[in-house]
Amino acid sequence: MLLNPTQARSVLALAARERFALLAVNADSPAAVQDALDAAREAQAPVIIETSLWQLTGRSFGAGDPVRGLSRYLAQVAITANDPAYAQVPVFFHTDHIKGPQTLPILTAAISGVAIPGYEQGPRLRASSISLDSSAMSEDENIATLRTLCAYARDAQLDLCLEMEAGVDDGLTELAVSERLVGAVEATHPGYLALYAPGVGTRHGFSADGFPTFSPPTISRNRDLIERICKRPMGIALHGSSGLTAEDLAAGVAAGVTKVNWSSESLLARSHLAAAYYASHQSELDPLSKNFKVTAMDNGVQAAVSSGYIPTVVERMRILGGAGRAGACLAAAQVRPGSSAARQAQS
């Protein structure tokens, strides 16, 4: 089921207390969303479906219009997550890498809720949690933007589950920077922050030289700091996880990571599986082949990608300690699967 912001904060607090992390799959298409939920069901794990600006504007969703893309993406996630087949799967919808002049229109829509296209009088769908890309912002701009979003949620009397990031690609974030950023938002809008993403020695994308500075001690120190500032269980969001070893990921979780973003490695896996499918079925792409339509239809390549991709996602969930945690997460969210509360969680 798709969680609302209040439920999402409860699940993240549980992860912070019990030292496990949720996998945040940056999904590019409805097929990728389906695969992530199937993996979560198999692993009995919570899952975060994460979208960035390029997905919201991409062909699968917004086709150039990110707010329209938000509506279509949220509708896709909600329809799938709220299917009875996934009643036991806690699902987040999270915005990531939202930047530029459209940041506030996109994120205020994510907070207030969007209608399912064509059903504007029906229930509005809201993001479970939100973040933005602060890489081009100064500290003051980062703080001011998050305060604006918090004030918007407060004035609309809506809850908000918020992730704040520092310069995640800029090496190791100094604790003084973390204290200024988190402290400023918590001081004026207490309770909304649920995650913090400092630089811990990783980088977005792949790198030929790996991550020589990946620092679980930096994770631990930042976790201790934000819990002291916010006076509640808090976890670290790990950006740039592609390329980290299973041992690195486990060490990060032990140090306080509760959300792990996964994009580049996920895209690589899916694209290689698709390439292998087409290479092995080349002869059947002859229009005179009796198997042409079965091979050429989207379902052919999607099924092939799913068969190889889902086990990879399941294994990553196990590494992060999320496998087998779905029931505890639903209990923390105070929702019984199939109950009226579950059906009304997003309305």
C-alpha positions as CSV (number, residue, x, y, z in Angstrom):
1,M,0.0,0.0,0.0
2,L,1.1,3.6,-0.7
3,L,2.0,5.4,2.5
4,N,1.1,8.9,3.4
5,P,3.7,11.3,4.9
6,T,2.7,10.6,8.5
7,Q,3.1,6.8,7.9
8,A,6.3,7.3,6.0
9,R,7.9,9.2,9.0
10,S,6.9,6.4,11.3
11,V,8.5,3.8,9.1
12,L,11.7,5.8,8.8
13,A,11.8,6.3,12.6
14,L,11.5,2.5,13.0
15,A,14.4,2.0,10.5
16,A,16.5,4.4,12.5
17,R,15.8,2.7,15.8
18,E,16.2,-0.9,14.5
19,R,19.1,-0.2,12.1
20,F,17.9,-1.2,8.7
21,A,17.5,0.8,5.4
22,L,14.9,1.1,2.8
23,L,15.9,0.7,-0.9
24,A,14.9,3.7,-3.0
25,V,14.6,2.6,-6.6
26,N,14.8,5.4,-9.1
27,A,12.3,3.9,-11.5
28,D,12.1,5.1,-15.1
29,S,8.9,3.4,-16.3
30,P,5.8,1.6,-15.2
31,A,7.6,-1.6,-15.9
32,A,10.4,-0.6,-13.5
33,V,7.8,0.4,-10.8
34,Q,6.1,-3.0,-11.2
35,D,9.5,-4.9,-10.9
36,A,10.4,-2.9,-7.7
37,L,7.1,-3.8,-6.1
38,D,7.4,-7.5,-7.1
39,A,10.8,-7.6,-5.6
40,A,9.5,-6.0,-2.4
41,R,6.7,-8.5,-2.1
42,E,9.2,-11.4,-2.6
43,A,11.6,-10.0,0.0
44,Q,8.7,-8.9,2.3
45,A,10.4,-5.5,2.5
46,P,9.3,-1.9,2.4
47,V,10.3,-0.1,-0.8
48,I,10.7,3.5,-1.9
49,I,9.8,4.3,-5.5
50,E,11.8,7.4,-6.3
51,T,11.5,9.8,-9.2
52,S,13.7,12.6,-10.4
53,L,13.0,15.5,-12.7
54,W,14.1,13.5,-15.8
55,Q,11.5,10.8,-15.1
56,L,8.7,13.4,-14.5
57,T,9.5,15.0,-17.9
58,G,10.3,11.7,-19.7
59,R,8.1,9.9,-22.3
60,S,6.7,7.4,-19.8
61,F,5.1,10.1,-17.7
62,G,5.1,13.8,-18.3
63,A,6.3,14.0,-21.9
64,G,7.9,17.3,-21.1
65,D,5.5,18.6,-18.4
66,P,6.8,17.7,-14.9
67,V,3.6,18.5,-13.0
68,R,1.6,16.3,-15.4
69,G,4.4,13.7,-15.0
70,L,3.9,13.9,-11.3
71,S,0.2,13.1,-11.6
72,R,0.8,10.2,-14.0
73,Y,3.6,8.8,-12.0
74,L,1.8,9.0,-8.7
75,A,-1.3,7.4,-10.3
76,Q,0.8,4.6,-11.6
77,V,2.4,3.9,-8.2
78,A,-0.9,4.2,-6.4
79,I,-2.8,1.9,-8.7
80,T,0.0,-0.7,-8.4
81,A,0.7,-0.3,-4.7
82,N,-2.9,-0.3,-3.6
83,D,-3.7,-3.5,-5.6
84,P,-4.7,-6.2,-3.1
85,A,-1.7,-8.2,-4.3
86,Y,0.6,-5.6,-2.7
87,A,-1.4,-5.0,0.5
88,Q,1.5,-6.4,2.6
89,V,4.1,-4.1,0.9
90,P,4.7,-0.7,2.4
91,V,5.4,1.6,-0.5
92,F,6.8,5.2,-0.5
93,F,6.6,7.6,-3.4
94,H,9.6,10.0,-3.1
95,T,10.7,12.9,-5.2
96,D,14.5,13.2,-5.8
97,H,16.7,15.5,-7.8
98,I,14.1,18.1,-8.3
99,K,15.9,21.3,-9.3
100,G,15.6,24.5,-11.3
101,P,12.8,27.1,-11.6
102,Q,10.1,24.4,-11.4
103,T,11.2,23.1,-8.0
104,L,8.5,24.8,-6.0
105,P,5.6,24.2,-8.4
106,I,6.5,20.5,-8.5
107,L,7.1,20.0,-4.8
108,T,4.1,22.0,-3.6
109,A,2.0,19.8,-5.9
110,A,3.6,16.8,-4.3
111,I,2.7,18.1,-0.9
112,S,-0.9,19.2,-1.6
113,G,-1.7,16.3,-3.8
114,V,-2.5,15.7,-7.4
115,A,-5.6,14.3,-9.0
116,I,-5.6,11.2,-11.1
117,P,-5.8,12.5,-14.7
118,G,-9.4,12.4,-15.9
119,Y,-10.7,11.9,-12.4
120,E,-10.2,15.4,-10.9
121,Q,-13.1,15.0,-8.5
122,G,-11.6,11.9,-6.9
123,P,-9.1,11.6,-4.1
124,R,-5.8,13.5,-4.4
125,L,-2.6,11.5,-4.4
126,R,0.3,12.8,-2.3
127,A,4.0,12.0,-2.2
128,S,5.0,10.0,0.8
129,S,8.2,12.0,1.2
130,I,10.0,14.7,-0.7
131,S,13.5,16.1,-1.3
132,L,15.1,18.4,-3.8
133,D,18.5,18.7,-5.5
134,S,20.5,21.3,-3.6
135,S,23.7,20.9,-5.6
136,A,23.5,24.3,-7.2
137,M,22.2,26.1,-4.1
138,S,24.0,28.0,-1.4
139,E,23.3,27.0,2.2
140,D,21.0,29.9,2.7
141,E,19.1,29.0,-0.5
142,N,18.8,25.4,0.6
143,I,17.4,26.4,4.0
144,A,15.1,29.0,2.6
145,T,13.6,26.6,0.0
146,L,12.9,23.9,2.6
147,R,11.4,26.5,5.0
148,T,9.1,27.6,2.2
149,L,8.0,24.0,1.6
150,C,7.5,23.5,5.4
151,A,5.5,26.7,5.7
152,Y,3.3,25.6,2.7
153,A,2.5,22.3,4.4
154,R,1.8,24.0,7.7
155,D,-0.5,26.6,6.2
156,A,-2.3,23.9,4.3
157,Q,-2.5,21.8,7.5
158,L,-0.8,18.9,5.8
159,D,1.9,16.6,7.1
160,L,5.3,16.4,5.5
161,C,8.1,13.9,5.4
162,L,11.2,15.8,4.4
163,E,14.7,14.8,3.3
164,M,17.4,17.5,3.4
165,E,20.6,17.2,1.5
166,A,24.0,18.9,1.7
167,G,26.7,18.7,-1.0
168,V,26.5,15.0,-1.4
169,D,29.1,14.9,-4.2
170,D,31.5,17.2,-2.4
171,G,33.4,14.7,-0.2
172,L,32.7,14.6,3.5
173,T,30.3,17.2,4.9
174,E,31.6,19.0,7.9
175,L,29.5,18.7,11.0
176,A,29.3,22.4,11.3
177,V,27.6,22.5,7.9
178,S,25.2,19.8,9.0
179,E,24.4,21.6,12.2
180,R,23.6,24.9,10.3
181,L,21.4,23.2,7.7
182,V,19.4,20.8,9.9
183,G,19.3,23.1,12.8
184,A,17.9,26.0,10.8
185,V,15.0,24.0,9.4
186,E,14.2,22.2,12.6
187,A,14.3,25.4,14.6
188,T,11.5,27.1,12.6
189,H,9.5,24.0,11.4
190,P,10.1,21.2,13.9
191,G,9.0,17.7,13.1
192,Y,9.1,17.7,9.4
193,L,12.6,16.4,8.8
194,A,12.9,12.6,8.6
195,L,16.1,12.2,6.6
196,Y,19.4,14.0,6.1
197,A,21.8,13.4,3.2
198,P,25.3,14.7,3.9
199,G,28.4,14.0,1.8
200,V,29.9,10.7,3.0
201,G,32.5,10.1,0.3
202,T,30.2,8.8,-2.4
203,R,29.4,10.3,-5.8
204,H,26.4,10.0,-8.1
205,G,27.0,7.7,-11.0
206,F,30.0,5.4,-11.5
207,S,33.6,6.2,-11.1
208,A,36.7,4.5,-12.3
209,D,38.5,4.9,-9.0
210,G,35.6,3.7,-6.8
211,F,34.9,5.4,-3.5
212,P,38.2,5.7,-1.7
213,T,36.8,8.1,0.9
214,F,33.5,6.3,1.7
215,S,33.2,7.0,5.4
216,P,30.8,5.1,7.7
217,P,32.2,7.1,10.7
218,T,31.0,10.3,8.9
219,I,27.6,8.7,8.6
220,S,27.6,7.8,12.3
221,R,28.7,11.3,13.4
222,N,26.0,13.0,11.3
223,R,23.3,10.6,12.6
224,D,24.3,11.4,16.2
225,L,24.2,15.1,15.4
226,I,20.8,15.2,13.7
227,E,19.2,13.1,16.4
228,R,20.6,15.4,19.0
229,I,19.3,18.5,17.2
230,C,15.9,17.0,16.4
231,K,15.5,14.9,19.6
232,R,14.0,11.9,17.8
233,P,15.2,8.8,15.8
234,M,16.7,10.0,12.5
235,G,18.6,8.3,9.7
236,I,20.9,9.2,6.9
237,A,20.0,9.0,3.2
238,L,22.8,7.6,1.2
239,H,23.2,9.0,-2.3
240,G,25.5,7.6,-4.9
241,S,25.4,4.0,-3.7
242,S,26.0,2.5,-7.1
243,G,29.4,0.8,-7.1
244,L,29.5,0.2,-3.4
245,T,30.2,-3.3,-2.2
246,A,27.8,-5.3,-0.1
247,E,30.2,-4.8,2.8
248,D,30.2,-1.1,2.3
249,L,26.4,-0.9,2.3
250,A,26.1,-3.1,5.4
251,A,28.6,-0.8,7.1
252,G,26.7,2.2,6.1
253,V,23.4,0.8,7.5
254,A,25.2,-0.2,10.8
255,A,26.4,3.4,11.0
256,G,22.9,4.9,10.6
257,V,21.8,4.9,6.9
258,T,18.0,4.3,6.7
259,K,17.5,5.1,3.0
260,V,19.7,4.1,0.1
261,N,19.2,5.7,-3.3
262,W,19.7,3.4,-6.3
263,S,19.8,4.7,-9.8
264,S,22.9,4.2,-12.0
265,E,23.4,0.6,-11.1
266,S,19.7,-0.1,-11.6
267,L,19.8,1.5,-15.0
268,L,22.9,-0.5,-16.0
269,A,21.3,-3.8,-14.9
270,R,18.1,-3.1,-16.8
271,S,19.8,-1.9,-20.0
272,H,22.2,-4.9,-20.1
273,L,19.3,-7.3,-19.7
274,A,17.4,-5.6,-22.5
275,A,20.5,-5.7,-24.7
276,A,21.0,-9.4,-24.0
277,Y,17.3,-10.1,-24.9
278,Y,17.5,-8.4,-28.2
279,A,20.9,-9.9,-29.1
280,S,19.6,-13.4,-28.3
281,H,16.4,-12.9,-30.3
282,Q,17.8,-11.2,-33.3
283,S,16.7,-13.8,-35.8
284,E,13.1,-13.5,-34.5
285,L,13.0,-9.8,-35.2
286,D,12.7,-10.7,-38.9
287,P,9.1,-9.7,-39.8
288,L,8.6,-13.0,-41.5
289,S,9.5,-15.0,-38.4
290,K,6.6,-16.8,-36.8
291,N,7.7,-15.4,-33.4
292,F,8.1,-11.8,-34.6
293,K,5.2,-10.2,-32.8
294,V,5.8,-12.1,-29.5
295,T,9.5,-11.1,-29.6
296,A,8.9,-7.5,-30.8
297,M,6.1,-6.6,-28.3
298,D,7.2,-4.6,-25.3
299,N,6.1,-7.5,-23.0
300,G,8.9,-9.6,-24.5
301,V,11.7,-7.4,-23.4
302,Q,10.0,-6.4,-20.2
303,A,9.5,-10.0,-19.1
304,A,13.2,-10.8,-19.9
305,V,14.4,-7.7,-17.9
306,S,12.1,-8.5,-15.0
307,S,13.4,-12.1,-14.7
308,G,16.9,-10.9,-14.2
309,Y,16.3,-7.6,-12.4
310,I,13.9,-8.7,-9.6
311,P,16.4,-11.1,-8.0
312,T,19.0,-8.2,-8.0
313,V,16.6,-5.9,-6.2
314,V,15.7,-8.6,-3.7
315,E,19.4,-9.2,-2.9
316,R,20.0,-5.5,-2.3
317,M,17.0,-5.3,0.0
318,R,18.5,-8.2,2.0
319,I,21.9,-6.5,2.2
320,L,20.2,-3.4,3.6
321,G,18.4,-5.4,6.3
322,G,14.9,-4.5,4.9
323,A,13.9,-8.1,4.0
324,G,11.3,-9.5,6.3
325,R,10.5,-6.0,7.7
326,A,7.2,-5.3,5.8
327,G,4.9,-6.4,8.6
328,A,6.8,-4.4,11.3
329,C,6.7,-1.3,9.0
330,L,2.9,-1.6,8.5
331,A,2.5,-2.0,12.2
332,A,4.6,1.2,12.8
333,A,2.4,3.0,10.3
334,Q,-0.6,1.7,12.3
335,V,-2.3,0.3,9.3
336,R,-3.8,-3.2,8.9
337,P,-3.6,-4.3,5.3
338,G,-7.0,-4.3,3.7
339,S,-8.6,-2.1,6.4
340,S,-10.5,1.1,5.6
341,A,-7.4,3.0,7.0
342,A,-5.3,1.4,4.3
343,R,-7.8,2.3,1.6
344,Q,-8.0,5.9,2.8
345,A,-4.3,6.4,3.5
346,Q,-3.8,8.6,0.5
347,S,-7.2,10.4,0.3
